[in-house]
Amino acid sequence: NDASVSVDLTMPGMVMGTNTVMLQRLDSSAYEGKGVIVRCPSGKKLWKATVAVRRGGRTVSLPFLFEVN
């Protein structure tokens, strides 16, 4: 209940600037947020979402790769 959760959206191998989405707690097991995925001029579609959970002075992060159309 006291965690701070965010998602950093990046493109592997590309510098796309900072794109961090702060998530809001919905209930005891769910968070949500809205972010923007920009179209890469190179046409690449692979993105990485790194979810970070901060709680009690500790941060745990986990990356997820995904493709956009």
Contacts in CASP RR format, 6 or more apart in sequence:
PFRMAT RR
TARGET T0000
AUTHOR 0000-0000-0000
METHOD contacts of the structure
MODEL  1
NDASVSVDLTMPGMVMGTNTVMLQRLDSSAYEGKGVIVRCPSGKKLWKAT
VAVRRGGRTVSLPFLFEVN
1 25 0 8 1.000
1 28 0 8 1.000
2 55 0 8 1.000
2 56 0 8 1.000
3 25 0 8 1.000
3 53 0 8 1.000
3 54 0 8 1.000
3 55 0 8 1.000
4 22 0 8 1.000
4 53 0 8 1.000
4 54 0 8 1.000
4 55 0 8 1.000
5 22 0 8 1.000
5 23 0 8 1.000
5 25 0 8 1.000
5 31 0 8 1.000
5 51 0 8 1.000
5 52 0 8 1.000
5 53 0 8 1.000
5 54 0 8 1.000
6 20 0 8 1.000
6 21 0 8 1.000
6 22 0 8 1.000
6 23 0 8 1.000
6 51 0 8 1.000
6 52 0 8 1.000
6 54 0 8 1.000
7 20 0 8 1.000
7 21 0 8 1.000
7 23 0 8 1.000
7 33 0 8 1.000
7 49 0 8 1.000
7 50 0 8 1.000
7 51 0 8 1.000
7 52 0 8 1.000
8 18 0 8 1.000
8 19 0 8 1.000
8 20 0 8 1.000
8 49 0 8 1.000
8 50 0 8 1.000
8 52 0 8 1.000
9 16 0 8 1.000
9 19 0 8 1.000
9 20 0 8 1.000
9 21 0 8 1.000
9 35 0 8 1.000
9 37 0 8 1.000
9 47 0 8 1.000
9 48 0 8 1.000
9 49 0 8 1.000
10 16 0 8 1.000
10 17 0 8 1.000
10 19 0 8 1.000
10 47 0 8 1.000
10 48 0 8 1.000
10 50 0 8 1.000
11 40 0 8 1.000
11 44 0 8 1.000
11 46 0 8 1.000
11 47 0 8 1.000
11 48 0 8 1.000
12 46 0 8 1.000
12 47 0 8 1.000
12 48 0 8 1.000
12 65 0 8 1.000
14 40 0 8 1.000
14 42 0 8 1.000
14 44 0 8 1.000
16 38 0 8 1.000
16 40 0 8 1.000
19 35 0 8 1.000
19 36 0 8 1.000
19 38 0 8 1.000
21 33 0 8 1.000
21 34 0 8 1.000
21 35 0 8 1.000
22 33 0 8 1.000
23 31 0 8 1.000
23 32 0 8 1.000
23 33 0 8 1.000
24 31 0 8 1.000
24 32 0 8 1.000
24 33 0 8 1.000
25 31 0 8 1.000
26 32 0 8 1.000
37 47 0 8 1.000
37 68 0 8 1.000
45 67 0 8 1.000
45 68 0 8 1.000
45 69 0 8 1.000
46 65 0 8 1.000
46 66 0 8 1.000
46 67 0 8 1.000
47 65 0 8 1.000
47 66 0 8 1.000
47 67 0 8 1.000
47 68 0 8 1.000
48 63 0 8 1.000
48 64 0 8 1.000
48 65 0 8 1.000
48 66 0 8 1.000
49 63 0 8 1.000
49 64 0 8 1.000
49 66 0 8 1.000
50 61 0 8 1.000
50 62 0 8 1.000
50 63 0 8 1.000
50 64 0 8 1.000
51 61 0 8 1.000
51 62 0 8 1.000
51 63 0 8 1.000
51 64 0 8 1.000
52 59 0 8 1.000
52 60 0 8 1.000
52 61 0 8 1.000
53 59 0 8 1.000
53 60 0 8 1.000
53 61 0 8 1.000
END
